[in-house]
Amino acid sequence: MRQFWIHFKRNRLALSGGLIVVITLAVALLAPLIAPDDPSAIHVNAILMPPSSSHWLGTDALGRDVLSRMIYGSWSSIQVGFIAVGISILIGILVGAVAGYYPGWVDIFLMRLVDIMLSIPTFFLILAVIALVGPSLINIMIVIGVTSWMGVARLVRGEFLALKESDYVIAARALGVPASRIIFRHILPNAMAPVYVSAILGIASAILIESALSFLGLGVQPPTPSWGNILTDGKANIEIAWWLSLFPGLAILVTVLGYNLLGEGLRDALDPRLEK
């Protein structure tokens, strides 16, 4: 941990990304306390008001406060990002660990499954599944999770192939340690470094996918606020209400950028050989 922190703190972009991530998490968790208004409250006398002292980021076509909706919308985006990535990481670790530890037909079968999944355009697959099961927050998290585990599986498999012939693994086999214990107790903890980086970058990707689905009307459904469905309102009123498109777009941009910078910084810190 000391070595990790020494390398990580030298990367100012990574520190900036970490700060953005901490701020967005704090905003999402404290939404009921810091939002200036109820995100669903309709004010008929304040429809499509531009940013002002009473509504810092303006109002939408129903007179709802955009700042409050964006603050509550951050919880939807963060929730989708973390839970979807958690599902994908779990599946990817299981598939990659088994494929990497057991050579032969097990490895071949699982890797061909990964190749088949990678050959299908992920976003269109998500669109098709959501169209079948119906749009909801839970469905989005599950669908994104079960369609984005392939990269993690390949990373874990590669690490297992490199580690399973290590001296401590050979010694464990010689002592008769069960394969499940060797996989999850001895090899997996040493194979997790690239998974952490993939998880951080995966959260950014999941937030983008959720925003795109909500923008298309297949994601978080109104009146629940989401950055994507706020952008949908902005599209309908883009000529007279520029703030409905600008501020949610900036929120998505800054949040995704923060996770990407943090992920790149973690990659460099966890493997100092990548330093230039």
C-alpha positions in Angstrom: 0.0 0.0 0.0 2.9 2.4 0.7 4.4 1.7 -2.7 1.0 2.1 -4.3 0.4 5.5 -2.6 3.9 6.8 -3.5 3.3 6.1 -7.2 -0.4 7.2 -7.2 0.1 10.6 -5.6 2.7 11.6 -8.2 -0.1 11.5 -10.8 -2.0 14.7 -10.5 -4.5 13.7 -13.2 -5.3 10.6 -11.2 -5.7 12.6 -8.0 -8.1 15.0 -9.9 -10.1 12.0 -11.1 -10.2 10.6 -7.5 -11.5 14.0 -6.3 -14.2 14.1 -8.9 -15.3 10.5 -8.0 -15.4 11.4 -4.3 -17.5 14.5 -5.0 -20.0 12.7 -7.2 -20.4 9.9 -4.6 -20.9 12.5 -1.9 -23.5 14.3 -4.0 -25.3 11.1 -4.7 -25.4 9.9 -1.1 -26.3 13.2 0.3 -28.9 14.1 -2.3 -31.9 14.4 0.1 -29.9 16.8 2.3 -28.3 19.1 -0.4 -31.0 19.3 -3.1 -32.7 22.7 -2.9 -36.1 21.3 -4.0 -38.2 18.2 -4.5 -37.1 16.9 -7.9 -40.7 16.0 -8.8 -42.3 19.2 -7.6 -44.1 21.0 -10.4 -44.1 24.8 -10.4 -46.5 26.0 -13.1 -45.3 29.6 -12.6 -41.7 28.7 -13.3 -41.8 26.7 -16.5 -38.5 26.8 -18.6 -37.0 29.5 -16.5 -33.3 30.1 -17.3 -30.6 29.9 -14.5 -31.3 32.4 -11.8 -30.8 33.0 -8.1 -34.0 31.1 -7.3 -33.2 28.2 -9.7 -29.4 28.0 -10.2 -29.6 25.6 -13.2 -33.0 26.7 -14.4 -36.2 24.7 -14.7 -37.7 22.2 -17.2 -40.9 22.1 -19.1 -42.9 21.2 -16.0 -41.3 23.9 -13.8 -39.1 21.3 -11.9 -35.8 22.5 -10.5 -33.0 21.2 -12.8 -30.3 21.3 -10.1 -32.4 19.1 -7.7 -33.2 16.7 -10.5 -29.5 16.4 -11.4 -28.5 15.8 -7.8 -31.0 13.1 -7.5 -30.2 11.8 -10.9 -26.6 11.3 -9.9 -27.8 8.6 -7.5 -29.4 6.7 -10.4 -26.3 6.9 -12.5 -23.9 5.9 -9.6 -26.2 3.1 -8.6 -26.3 1.6 -12.1 -22.5 2.0 -12.5 -21.6 0.2 -9.2 -24.1 -2.6 -9.3 -23.8 -3.4 -13.0 -20.0 -3.5 -12.6 -20.3 -5.6 -9.5 -22.3 -8.2 -11.5 -19.9 -8.1 -14.4 -16.8 -8.4 -12.2 -18.4 -11.4 -10.3 -19.2 -13.3 -13.6 -15.9 -12.4 -15.2 -13.8 -13.5 -12.2 -15.6 -16.9 -12.0 -15.3 -17.5 -15.8 -11.7 -16.3 -16.0 -10.5 -18.2 -12.9 -12.0 -21.5 -14.1 -10.7 -21.1 -17.6 -7.2 -20.1 -16.5 -6.8 -22.8 -13.9 -8.3 -25.8 -15.9 -6.6 -26.2 -19.3 -8.1 -28.2 -22.1 -11.8 -28.4 -23.1 -12.9 -26.2 -20.1 -10.7 -23.4 -21.2 -11.5 -23.8 -24.8 -15.3 -23.8 -24.2 -15.3 -20.8 -21.9 -13.0 -18.7 -24.2 -15.2 -19.5 -27.2 -18.2 -18.4 -25.2 -16.3 -15.1 -24.5 -15.5 -14.8 -28.3 -19.2 -15.3 -29.2 -20.3 -12.6 -26.6 -17.6 -10.2 -27.9 -18.8 -10.7 -31.5 -22.2 -9.3 -30.6 -22.4 -5.5 -30.5 -23.0 -4.9 -26.8 -25.2 -1.8 -27.0 -27.5 -3.3 -29.5 -27.7 -6.5 -27.4 -28.6 -4.3 -24.4 -31.3 -2.5 -26.4 -32.8 -5.8 -27.6 -32.9 -7.3 -24.0 -34.3 -4.1 -22.5 -37.0 -4.0 -25.2 -38.0 -7.6 -24.3 -37.9 -7.3 -20.4 -39.0 -3.7 -20.2 -37.1 -0.6 -19.0 -36.5 -0.2 -15.3 -33.6 0.6 -13.0 -33.1 -3.0 -11.9 -33.4 -4.4 -15.4 -30.7 -1.9 -16.6 -28.3 -2.9 -13.9 -28.7 -6.6 -14.5 -28.6 -6.4 -18.3 -25.4 -4.2 -18.4 -23.8 -6.5 -15.8 -24.5 -9.8 -17.7 -23.3 -8.3 -21.1 -20.0 -6.7 -20.0 -18.1 -9.4 -18.2 -16.0 -10.6 -21.1 -13.0 -8.2 -20.7 -12.7 -9.1 -17.0 -12.8 -12.8 -17.8 -9.9 -12.4 -20.2 -7.9 -10.4 -17.7 -8.4 -12.9 -14.9 -7.6 -15.8 -17.2 -4.3 -14.2 -18.3 -3.3 -13.6 -14.7 -4.1 -17.2 -13.8 -2.1 -18.6 -16.7 0.9 -16.6 -15.4 0.4 -17.4 -11.7 -0.7 -21.0 -11.6 2.8 -22.3 -12.2 4.3 -20.2 -9.3 6.2 -22.0 -6.6 3.5 -21.3 -3.9 0.8 -22.8 -6.1 2.9 -25.9 -6.9 3.6 -26.3 -3.2 -0.1 -26.0 -2.4 -1.0 -28.7 -4.9 1.8 -30.9 -3.5 0.2 -30.6 0.0 -3.1 -31.7 -1.4 -4.9 -28.3 -1.0 -8.3 -28.4 -2.9 -8.4 -26.7 -6.2 -11.2 -24.3 -5.1 -9.0 -23.1 -2.2 -6.0 -22.7 -4.5 -8.1 -20.7 -7.0 -9.8 -18.3 -4.5 -7.3 -18.2 -1.6 -3.9 -18.3 -3.3 -4.1 -17.2 -6.9 -7.1 -14.8 -7.1 -5.9 -12.2 -4.6 -2.7 -11.9 -6.6 -4.6 -11.6 -9.9 -6.9 -8.8 -8.8 -4.8 -5.7 -9.7 -6.0 -5.4 -13.3 -9.5 -6.2 -12.2 -9.6 -3.1 -9.9 -8.6 -0.9 -12.9 -11.2 -2.6 -15.1 -13.9 -2.1 -12.5 -13.2 1.7 -12.3 -13.3 2.0 -16.1 -16.3 -0.2 -16.2 -18.3 2.2 -14.0 -17.6 5.0 -16.4 -18.9 2.8 -19.3 -22.0 1.8 -17.4 -22.8 5.4 -16.6 -22.6 6.2 -20.3 -24.7 3.3 -21.3 -27.4 4.1 -18.7 -27.4 7.8 -19.8 -27.8 6.7 -23.5 -30.6 4.2 -22.6 -32.4 6.9 -20.5 -32.0 9.4 -23.3 -33.7 6.9 -25.7 -36.5 6.3 -23.2 -35.4 2.7 -22.4 -33.6 3.5 -19.2 -34.7 5.1 -15.9 -38.4 6.0 -16.4 -39.9 9.4 -15.5 -40.6 10.9 -13.0 -37.5 9.3 -11.5 -34.7 11.7 -12.5 -31.7 10.6 -14.5 -29.1 12.6 -16.4 -30.2 10.8 -19.5 -33.9 11.6 -19.3 -33.1 15.2 -18.4 -31.2 15.4 -21.7 -34.3 14.0 -23.4 -36.2 17.0 -22.0 -33.4 19.2 -23.3 -33.7 17.8 -26.8 -37.4 18.7 -27.0 -36.7 22.3 -25.9 -33.1 22.8 -27.2 -33.9 26.0 -29.1 -35.4 27.8 -26.1 -33.9 26.0 -23.0 -30.2 25.4 -23.6 -29.5 24.7 -19.9 -31.5 21.4 -20.1 -28.9 20.0 -22.5 -25.7 21.8 -21.3 -25.7 20.9 -17.5 -26.6 17.2 -17.7 -24.1 16.8 -20.5 -21.4 18.4 -18.5 -22.2 16.2 -15.5 -21.9 13.1 -17.6 -18.7 14.3 -19.2 -17.0 15.3 -15.9 -18.1 12.1 -14.1 -16.9 9.8 -16.8 -13.7 11.7 -17.2 -13.1 11.4 -13.4 -13.5 7.6 -13.4 -11.3 7.3 -16.5 -8.5 9.4 -14.9 -8.7 7.4 -11.7 -8.6 4.1 -13.6 -5.6 5.2 -15.5 -3.9 6.3 -12.3 -4.6 3.0 -10.6 -3.2 1.1 -13.5 0.0 3.1 -13.4 0.3 2.9 -9.6 -0.4 -0.9 -9.4 2.2 -1.6 -12.1 5.1 0.9 -11.7 6.8 -0.7 -14.7 4.4 1.3 -16.9 5.9 4.6 -15.7 7.7 6.6 -18.3 
